[in-house]
Amino acid sequence: MNEKQKSNRLISYLKKEHLLGKVLAGLLILAAIVAVIFGIKKVAFSENQTTKIGFENIGELATQSSYCTQVNVTDSSKKLFGASIPFTNSKYIYSYGITIKAGYDFNEIDWNEKGNIIEVKLPEVKILSSEIDQDSFKVYHEDESVFNQVTLEENNEALTKLKEQAQTDAIENGLFENARDNAETILTSFFGNVYDLNEYEIVFKDK
């Protein structure tokens, strides 16, 4: 083999090596592009799984309130051997207006998306507050004996019982059911800001 043939072989070899290098470089670039694309998809998917609807940071929210007027009768007298002592009878009949609020801690509401169904799990509705309207106080009867005056402790116990009775009456008149219905309406509105509700169905369940 003469020098010219050797030179041609060397040039051909170098060209092949150069071409191979280009192919390898191209494959590396392609791999990098694919990795970036999959990375973007992964990030987008992750963000989709942690979508914030807007109600997560509300905390406790009253979704229904009820105003009740409660009448209390305080009738007491001092007794001796089971019999009332004369001139010791004290009797009051009065009323207060009480506002009862019920709702949810929205931090405890869970939800997930399954296809075109959004499943929302609600905790139990609860009483959030019972507030006596001091300005609503009315006295219907007042007869207090100087020998048997109503103490502050007795008055506080009477007010506590008024609140408890107001809560019972409100619940029996649909307080919790209305609170649930209103909560579902509020949550549906929140989801409607993010999802097309013509394409998604919201299903509410108990937690």
C-alpha positions in Angstrom: 0.0 0.0 0.0 1.5 3.3 -1.1 1.4 6.5 0.9 -1.5 8.0 -1.0 -3.7 5.0 -0.2 -2.8 5.2 3.4 -3.6 8.9 3.5 -7.0 8.3 1.9 -7.8 5.6 4.5 -6.9 7.9 7.3 -9.1 10.7 5.9 -12.0 8.3 5.5 -11.6 7.0 9.1 -11.5 10.5 10.5 -14.6 11.4 8.5 -16.4 8.4 10.0 -15.3 9.3 13.5 -16.5 12.9 13.0 -19.8 11.7 11.7 -20.2 9.3 14.6 -19.4 12.1 17.0 -22.1 14.3 15.4 -24.6 11.4 15.7 -23.8 10.9 19.4 -24.0 14.6 20.1 -27.4 14.7 18.4 -28.7 11.7 20.4 -27.5 13.4 23.6 -29.4 16.6 22.7 -32.5 14.6 21.8 -32.3 12.8 25.1 -32.0 16.1 26.9 -35.0 17.5 25.1 -37.1 14.4 25.9 -36.1 14.7 29.6 -37.2 18.3 29.7 -40.5 17.6 28.1 -41.3 14.8 30.5 -40.1 17.0 33.4 -42.5 19.7 32.3 -45.4 17.2 32.1 -44.5 15.8 35.5 -44.5 19.3 37.0 -47.8 20.2 35.3 -49.3 16.9 36.6 -48.1 17.6 40.1 -49.5 21.1 40.1 -52.8 19.7 38.9 -53.0 17.3 41.8 -52.6 20.2 44.3 -55.0 22.6 42.7 -56.3 25.2 45.2 -60.0 25.8 44.8 -60.1 28.8 47.2 -62.0 27.5 50.3 -59.1 25.7 51.9 -58.1 28.7 54.1 -61.5 29.9 55.1 -61.5 28.1 58.4 -64.7 27.9 60.3 -67.6 29.4 58.4 -71.3 29.6 59.5 -73.5 28.5 56.6 -76.8 28.9 58.5 -78.1 30.9 61.5 -81.3 30.7 63.5 -82.8 33.3 65.8 -84.8 31.9 68.6 -86.8 33.7 71.4 -86.5 31.6 74.6 -88.7 32.1 77.6 -87.4 31.2 81.1 -89.3 30.8 84.3 -87.4 31.0 87.5 -89.6 29.9 90.5 -88.0 29.2 93.8 -88.6 29.4 97.4 -86.8 28.3 100.6 -88.1 25.1 102.0 -88.2 23.5 105.4 -88.9 19.8 105.8 -90.1 19.9 102.1 -92.6 22.7 102.6 -92.2 26.2 101.2 -91.5 28.8 103.8 -93.9 31.8 103.5 -92.6 35.0 102.1 -89.6 33.3 100.5 -91.0 32.7 97.0 -89.3 34.4 94.1 -90.6 34.1 90.6 -89.4 35.6 87.3 -90.7 35.1 83.8 -88.5 36.6 81.1 -87.2 36.1 77.6 -84.1 36.6 75.5 -83.4 36.4 71.8 -80.6 34.0 70.9 -78.8 33.6 67.6 -77.5 30.1 66.8 -74.9 29.7 64.0 -74.0 26.3 62.5 -71.4 25.5 59.8 -68.2 23.8 59.0 -64.5 24.0 59.5 -63.6 24.2 55.8 -60.0 23.0 56.5 -61.6 19.6 57.2 -63.3 19.2 53.9 -61.6 16.7 51.5 -62.1 16.4 47.8 -60.6 14.5 44.8 -61.2 14.3 41.1 -62.1 11.0 39.5 -62.5 11.3 35.8 -65.4 13.8 35.3 -66.6 13.4 38.9 -65.5 15.7 41.8 -66.1 13.9 45.1 -66.4 16.2 48.1 -66.4 14.7 51.7 -67.9 16.9 54.4 -67.3 16.5 58.1 -70.3 16.7 60.5 -71.9 20.1 60.7 -71.5 21.7 64.1 -72.7 24.6 66.3 -70.2 27.4 65.9 -71.8 30.0 68.3 -74.8 30.8 70.5 -75.1 34.5 71.3 -77.7 36.1 73.5 -79.0 39.4 72.3 -78.9 41.5 75.5 -81.1 44.2 74.0 -83.9 41.7 73.4 -84.4 41.1 77.2 -88.1 41.2 78.2 -89.6 40.7 81.7 -93.2 39.3 81.8 -93.4 38.7 85.6 -91.1 39.7 88.4 -91.8 38.9 92.1 -88.7 38.6 94.2 -88.7 37.9 97.9 -86.2 39.8 100.0 -85.6 36.6 101.8 -84.8 34.6 98.6 -83.0 36.7 96.0 -81.8 35.1 92.8 -78.0 34.8 92.9 -75.6 35.5 90.0 -74.7 31.8 89.9 -78.4 30.9 89.5 -78.8 33.5 86.8 -75.8 32.2 84.8 -77.2 28.7 85.1 -80.5 29.9 83.7 -78.8 31.6 80.8 -76.8 28.4 80.0 -80.0 26.4 79.9 -81.6 29.0 77.6 -78.7 28.6 75.1 -79.0 24.8 75.3 -82.7 24.9 74.7 -82.3 27.4 71.8 -79.8 25.0 70.2 -82.1 22.0 70.5 -85.1 24.0 69.1 -83.0 25.3 66.1 -81.7 21.8 65.3 -85.2 20.4 65.4 -86.3 23.1 63.0 -83.7 22.2 60.3 -80.7 24.2 61.3 -78.2 21.4 60.4 -80.0 20.5 57.2 -80.0 24.1 56.0 -76.4 24.5 56.9 -75.5 21.5 54.8 -77.5 22.7 51.8 -75.9 26.1 52.0 -72.4 24.6 52.3 -72.9 22.6 49.2 -74.1 25.7 47.3 -71.0 27.6 48.4 -68.6 24.8 47.5 -70.3 24.3 44.1 -69.6 28.0 43.4 -65.9 27.6 44.3 -65.5 24.6 42.1 -67.4 26.4 39.3 -64.6 29.0 39.2 -62.0 26.3 38.3 -64.0 23.5 36.6 -66.6 23.6 33.8 -69.6 22.2 35.7 -71.2 21.3 32.4 -68.5 18.6 32.1 -68.0 17.7 35.8 -70.4 16.3 38.3 -70.0 17.2 42.0 -70.9 14.5 44.5 -71.1 15.3 48.1 -70.6 12.6 50.8 -70.2 12.4 54.5 -66.7 12.1 55.8 
